[in-house]
């Protein structure tokens, strides 16, 4: 696994955290999203894939080409 580049994705929050569960809010925070319309680029690992799946209704996911 050493030396292999991980795929990256750009996440943008498009819906409010208001009304979301504590777990969903914690997942957004762990992904680095703190405000509406904020975008972050994260490496696509099994852990981040699971977090994105839990908050998929609150964010948009775009692939990043390097």
C-alpha distances in whole Angstrom, upper triangle without the diagonal:
4,6,6,9,10,13,16,19,23,25,28,31,34,36,37,36,39,40,36,35,34,30,30,31,29,26,27,27,24,23,25,28,31,34,35,34,31,28,24,21,18,14,14,12,14,16,17,18,20,22,23,24,27,28,28,32,32,29,28,25,24,21,21,20,19
4,6,9,10,14,17,20,23,25,29,32,35,37,38,37,40,41,37,36,35,32,31,32,30,27,28,28,24,23,25,28,31,34,35,34,31,28,24,21,18,15,16,14,16,18,19,20,23,24,24,26,29,30,30,33,33,30,29,26,25,22,21,20,18
4,6,9,13,15,19,22,24,28,31,34,36,38,37,40,41,38,37,36,33,32,33,30,28,28,28,25,23,25,28,31,33,34,33,30,27,23,20,17,14,15,15,18,19,20,21,24,25,25,27,29,30,30,33,33,30,29,25,24,20,19,18,15
4,6,10,12,16,19,22,26,28,31,34,35,34,38,39,35,35,34,31,30,31,29,26,26,27,24,22,23,26,30,32,32,31,28,25,21,18,16,12,13,12,15,17,17,18,21,22,22,24,27,27,27,30,30,27,26,22,21,17,16,15,14
4,7,9,13,16,19,22,25,28,31,32,32,35,36,33,33,32,29,28,29,27,24,24,24,21,19,21,23,27,28,29,27,25,21,18,14,12,9,10,11,14,16,15,16,19,20,20,22,25,25,24,28,27,24,23,19,17,14,12,12,10
4,6,10,13,16,19,22,25,27,29,28,32,33,29,30,29,26,24,25,23,20,20,21,18,16,18,20,24,26,26,25,22,19,16,12,10,6,6,8,11,13,12,12,16,17,16,18,21,21,20,24,24,21,19,16,15,12,11,11,11
4,7,10,13,17,20,22,25,27,27,30,31,28,28,28,25,23,24,23,19,19,21,18,15,17,19,23,24,24,22,20,17,14,10,9,6,5,8,11,13,11,11,15,16,14,16,19,19,18,21,21,18,16,13,11,8,8,9,9
4,7,10,13,16,19,22,24,24,27,28,25,26,26,23,21,22,21,17,17,18,16,13,14,16,19,21,21,19,16,13,10,7,6,4,5,9,12,13,10,11,14,14,13,15,18,17,16,19,19,15,14,10,9,6,6,8,9
4,6,10,13,15,18,20,21,24,25,23,24,24,21,19,19,19,16,14,16,15,11,13,13,17,18,18,15,14,10,8,6,6,7,7,10,13,13,10,10,13,13,10,13,16,14,13,16,15,12,10,6,6,4,5,9,11
4,7,10,13,16,18,18,22,24,21,23,23,21,18,18,18,15,13,15,14,11,11,11,15,15,14,12,10,7,6,4,7,9,10,13,16,16,12,12,15,14,11,14,16,14,13,15,13,10,8,6,5,6,6,10,12
4,7,9,12,14,15,18,20,17,19,19,18,14,15,15,12,10,12,12,9,9,8,12,12,11,9,8,5,5,6,8,11,11,14,16,15,11,11,14,11,9,12,13,11,10,12,10,6,6,5,7,9,10,14,16
4,6,9,11,13,16,18,16,19,19,18,15,14,16,13,10,13,14,11,10,8,10,9,8,6,6,4,7,9,11,14,15,18,19,18,14,15,16,14,11,14,14,11,10,11,9,5,5,7,9,12,13,16,18
4,6,8,9,12,14,13,15,16,16,12,11,14,12,9,11,13,11,11,7,9,7,5,5,6,7,9,12,13,17,17,19,20,19,15,16,16,13,11,13,13,9,9,9,6,4,7,9,12,15,16,20,22
4,7,10,12,14,13,16,18,18,14,14,16,15,12,15,17,14,14,11,12,10,6,6,8,10,13,15,17,20,20,22,23,21,18,18,19,16,13,15,15,11,10,9,6,5,7,10,13,16,18,22,24
4,7,9,10,10,13,15,16,12,12,15,14,11,14,17,15,15,12,12,10,7,8,11,13,15,18,19,22,22,24,24,22,19,19,19,16,14,15,14,10,10,8,5,7,9,13,16,20,21,25,27
4,5,8,8,12,13,14,11,10,14,14,11,13,16,15,15,11,10,9,7,9,11,14,16,19,20,23,23,25,25,23,20,20,20,17,15,16,15,11,12,10,7,9,13,16,19,22,24,28,30
4,6,5,8,9,11,8,6,10,11,9,11,14,14,14,10,9,9,8,12,13,15,16,19,20,23,22,24,23,21,18,19,18,15,14,15,13,10,12,11,8,10,14,17,20,23,25,28,30
4,6,9,10,13,10,9,13,14,12,14,17,17,17,14,12,11,11,14,16,18,20,23,23,26,26,27,27,24,22,22,21,18,18,18,15,13,15,13,10,14,17,20,23,27,28,32,34
4,7,9,12,10,10,13,14,13,15,18,19,19,16,15,15,14,17,18,21,22,25,25,27,27,27,26,24,22,22,20,18,18,17,14,12,15,12,11,15,18,21,25,28,30,33,36
4,7,8,6,7,10,11,10,13,15,15,16,14,14,14,13,16,17,19,20,22,22,24,23,24,23,20,18,19,17,14,14,14,11,9,12,10,9,12,16,19,22,25,27,31,33
4,5,5,6,9,10,11,13,14,16,17,15,15,16,16,19,19,21,21,23,22,24,23,23,22,19,18,18,16,13,14,14,10,10,13,12,12,15,18,20,24,27,28,32,34
4,5,5,6,9,10,11,12,14,15,14,14,16,17,20,19,21,21,23,21,23,23,22,21,18,17,18,16,13,15,15,12,11,15,15,14,16,20,21,25,27,29,32,34
4,5,5,6,9,10,10,12,14,14,14,17,18,20,19,20,19,21,19,21,20,19,17,14,14,15,12,10,12,12,9,9,13,14,13,15,18,19,23,25,26,30,31
4,5,5,6,9,10,11,13,11,12,14,14,16,16,17,17,18,17,19,18,18,17,14,13,14,11,8,10,10,7,6,10,10,9,11,15,16,20,22,24,27,29
4,5,5,6,9,10,11,9,9,11,12,15,14,16,16,18,17,19,19,20,19,16,14,16,14,10,12,13,10,8,12,12,10,12,16,17,20,23,24,28,29
4,5,5,6,9,10,10,10,13,15,17,16,17,16,17,16,18,18,18,17,14,13,15,13,9,12,13,10,10,14,15,13,14,17,18,21,23,24,28,29
4,5,5,6,9,9,11,13,14,16,15,15,13,15,13,15,14,14,14,11,9,11,9,6,8,10,8,7,11,13,11,11,14,15,18,19,21,24,25
4,5,5,6,5,7,10,11,12,11,11,11,13,12,15,15,16,16,13,10,12,12,8,8,11,9,7,10,12,9,9,12,13,16,18,19,23,24
4,5,5,5,6,10,12,14,12,12,11,13,13,15,16,17,17,14,12,15,14,10,11,14,13,11,14,15,13,12,15,16,19,20,21,24,25
4,5,7,9,13,15,16,14,13,11,13,11,13,14,13,14,11,9,12,12,8,10,13,12,11,14,16,14,14,16,16,18,19,20,23,23
4,6,9,12,13,14,11,10,8,9,7,10,11,12,13,10,7,10,11,8,8,12,11,10,12,15,12,11,13,12,14,16,16,19,20
4,6,9,12,12,9,9,7,9,9,12,14,15,17,14,11,14,15,11,12,15,15,13,15,17,14,12,14,14,16,17,17,20,20
4,6,8,9,6,7,7,10,11,14,15,17,18,16,13,15,15,12,11,15,14,11,13,14,11,10,12,13,15,17,17,21,22
4,7,9,7,9,10,13,14,18,19,21,22,19,16,18,18,15,15,18,16,13,15,16,12,12,15,16,18,20,21,24,25
4,6,6,9,11,15,16,20,21,23,24,22,19,20,21,17,16,19,18,14,16,15,12,11,14,16,18,21,21,24,25
4,5,9,12,15,17,21,21,24,25,23,19,20,21,17,16,18,17,13,14,13,10,10,12,14,16,20,20,24,25
4,6,10,13,16,19,20,23,24,23,19,20,21,18,16,18,18,14,14,14,10,9,10,12,14,17,17,21,22
4,7,10,13,17,18,21,23,21,17,19,20,17,15,18,18,14,15,15,12,10,11,12,13,16,16,19,20
4,7,10,14,15,18,20,19,15,16,18,15,13,17,17,14,14,15,12,9,9,10,10,12,12,16,17
4,6,10,12,15,17,16,12,14,16,14,12,16,17,14,14,16,14,11,11,10,10,12,11,14,15
4,7,9,12,15,15,11,13,16,14,12,16,17,15,15,18,16,12,12,10,9,9,8,11,12
4,6,9,12,11,8,10,13,11,10,14,16,14,15,18,16,13,13,10,11,10,9,12,13
4,6,10,10,7,9,12,12,11,14,17,16,16,20,19,16,15,12,12,10,10,12,12
4,7,8,6,6,10,10,10,12,14,15,14,18,18,15,14,11,11,10,10,13,14
4,5,5,6,9,10,10,12,14,16,16,19,19,17,17,14,15,13,14,16,17
4,6,5,6,9,10,11,13,15,15,19,19,18,18,15,17,16,17,19,20
4,5,5,7,9,10,11,13,14,18,18,17,18,15,17,17,18,21,21
4,5,5,6,8,10,11,12,15,15,13,14,12,14,14,15,18,19
4,5,5,6,9,10,10,14,14,13,13,11,13,13,15,18,19
4,5,5,6,9,10,13,14,13,15,13,16,16,18,21,23
4,5,5,7,8,12,11,11,13,12,15,16,18,21,23
4,5,5,6,9,9,8,9,8,12,13,15,19,21
4,6,5,8,10,10,11,10,14,15,18,21,23
4,6,8,9,10,12,13,16,18,21,24,26
4,5,5,7,10,11,14,17,19,23,25
4,5,5,7,8,12,14,17,21,23
4,6,8,10,14,17,20,23,26
4,7,10,14,17,19,23,25
4,7,10,13,15,19,21
4,7,10,13,16,19
4,7,10,13,16
4,6,10,13
4,7,10
4,6
4
